[in-house]
Amino acid sequence: MSSHQLSYGPRTVRRTVRRGARDSGASIIEIVITISLLGVVVAAILTATATGIKVSSLDRSAAQVETAIVNASDRLNRAPKRCDYTIYAQAAVQTQGWDPNTVSLVHEYYVPGGSAADEGSWLSGSPASPGCPAAAPDDLLVQRITLSITSPSGDVRRSIQVVKSDV
């Protein structure tokens, strides 16, 4: 062993150096392992961030569709009795700037049974007038409208049934 004296102003520091000892630094394998571990951590963080963004976007779309469907069902409830309510549902989604084709409706009417024991049935309209029976709209005592709205991106779809009744 040899010792060296280093002088820093008024102080002298003695340092002992071993012969043959040298600072070899990090080996290439240590560097590769470190970079690999960092890559795994960064990939996990990026995946979690991308998933969070996708879920947030999906939640926002779902909230917008649910708002639109509540607005459309409210418009259907307030509409006068008629055979086709498509215009009311389309107006509800157009207020959000959406294409009216994001809405679909299924119109049905209730035909009571001939007796108290007969439950009756839900029927679609005649081919000439979907959603309406052959009779006039005034005869439509109970109607069931199934309203479906799809988000503009197509990833969220919600449906609700609205029953209109004079009974």
C-alpha positions in Angstrom: 0.0 0.0 0.0 1.2 3.5 -0.6 -0.1 6.7 0.8 -0.4 10.0 -0.9 -0.8 13.3 0.8 -3.2 15.8 -0.8 -3.0 19.3 0.2 -6.1 21.6 0.3 -5.2 24.9 1.7 -4.4 24.8 5.4 -5.5 21.1 5.6 -3.7 18.1 4.4 -5.7 14.9 3.7 -4.0 11.6 3.6 -5.4 9.1 1.2 -4.5 5.4 1.0 -4.5 3.7 -2.4 -4.2 0.0 -2.9 -1.9 -1.2 -5.6 -3.8 -2.8 -8.5 -7.2 -1.5 -7.3 -9.0 0.5 -10.0 -12.5 1.9 -10.5 -13.9 -0.4 -13.1 -17.4 1.3 -13.4 -20.5 -0.7 -14.4 -20.3 -3.7 -16.7 -22.4 -3.8 -19.9 -24.6 -6.5 -18.4 -25.5 -4.3 -15.4 -26.4 -1.5 -17.8 -28.5 -3.8 -20.0 -30.4 -5.2 -17.0 -31.0 -1.7 -15.7 -32.4 -0.5 -19.1 -34.6 -3.6 -19.4 -36.1 -3.0 -15.9 -36.7 0.6 -16.7 -38.4 -0.4 -20.0 -40.7 -2.8 -18.2 -41.7 -0.1 -15.7 -42.2 2.5 -18.4 -44.3 0.1 -20.5 -46.5 -0.7 -17.5 -47.1 3.0 -16.8 -47.9 3.7 -20.5 -50.4 0.8 -20.6 -52.1 2.0 -17.4 -52.3 5.6 -18.8 -53.7 4.4 -22.2 -56.3 2.3 -20.3 -57.3 5.2 -18.1 -57.8 7.5 -21.1 -59.9 4.8 -22.9 -62.1 4.2 -19.8 -62.5 8.0 -19.3 -63.6 8.4 -23.0 -66.0 5.5 -22.7 -67.5 7.0 -19.5 -67.9 10.4 -21.1 -69.7 8.7 -24.1 -72.0 6.7 -21.8 -72.9 9.9 -19.8 -73.7 11.7 -23.1 -75.9 8.8 -24.4 -77.7 8.6 -21.0 -78.4 12.3 -21.1 -79.7 12.1 -24.7 -81.9 9.1 -23.9 -83.4 10.9 -20.8 -84.0 14.0 -23.0 -85.6 11.9 -25.8 -87.8 9.9 -23.5 -89.0 13.1 -21.9 -89.9 14.5 -25.3 -91.8 11.2 -26.2 -93.8 11.5 -22.9 -94.8 15.1 -23.7 -95.6 14.5 -27.4 -99.2 14.2 -28.5 -100.5 10.8 -29.2 -99.5 9.7 -32.7 -98.2 6.7 -34.6 -94.6 7.8 -35.1 -92.4 9.6 -32.5 -89.1 9.4 -34.4 -89.0 13.2 -35.0 -89.1 13.8 -31.2 -86.2 11.4 -30.5 -84.2 12.7 -33.4 -84.6 16.3 -32.1 -83.3 15.2 -28.7 -80.0 13.9 -30.2 -79.7 16.8 -32.6 -79.5 19.2 -29.7 -76.2 17.5 -28.8 -75.0 17.9 -32.4 -75.4 14.2 -33.2 -76.6 12.6 -36.4 -80.4 11.8 -36.2 -79.5 8.3 -37.4 -78.1 7.5 -33.9 -81.7 6.9 -32.8 -83.9 4.0 -33.5 -87.5 3.4 -32.3 -89.7 0.4 -32.2 -93.4 1.3 -32.0 -96.0 -1.1 -30.6 -99.5 -0.8 -29.4 -101.5 -2.9 -27.0 -104.6 -4.8 -28.1 -106.7 -5.8 -25.1 -108.1 -9.3 -25.0 -111.7 -10.1 -25.6 -112.4 -11.0 -21.9 -110.9 -10.4 -18.5 -109.1 -13.8 -18.8 -107.5 -12.9 -22.1 -104.4 -10.7 -21.5 -104.2 -9.1 -24.9 -101.0 -8.6 -26.8 -98.5 -6.1 -28.1 -98.5 -5.7 -31.8 -96.4 -3.7 -34.3 -98.2 -1.5 -36.7 -99.5 -2.3 -40.2 -97.0 -2.4 -43.1 -98.4 0.8 -44.4 -97.9 2.6 -41.1 -95.3 1.0 -38.8 -96.2 1.4 -35.2 -99.9 2.1 -35.8 -102.8 -0.3 -36.0 -105.2 -0.1 -38.9 -107.4 2.1 -36.7 -106.9 5.8 -36.1 -104.3 7.1 -33.6 -107.2 8.0 -31.3 -107.8 4.3 -30.7 -104.2 3.9 -29.4 -105.0 3.5 -25.7 -101.6 2.2 -24.8 -98.4 2.4 -26.7 -94.9 1.1 -26.0 -92.0 2.8 -27.7 -88.5 1.2 -27.4 -86.0 3.9 -27.8 -82.4 3.1 -28.5 -79.5 5.6 -28.9 -76.0 4.8 -30.0 -73.1 7.2 -29.4 -71.6 8.8 -32.5 -68.4 6.7 -32.0 -70.6 3.5 -31.8 -69.1 2.2 -28.6 -72.0 2.9 -26.3 -75.7 2.0 -26.8 -78.5 2.4 -24.4 -82.2 1.5 -24.7 -85.3 2.4 -22.7 -89.0 1.6 -23.1 -91.5 4.4 -22.9 -95.2 3.6 -22.3 -97.8 6.1 -23.3 -101.3 5.5 -22.1 -104.7 7.3 -21.8 -105.9 4.6 -19.5 
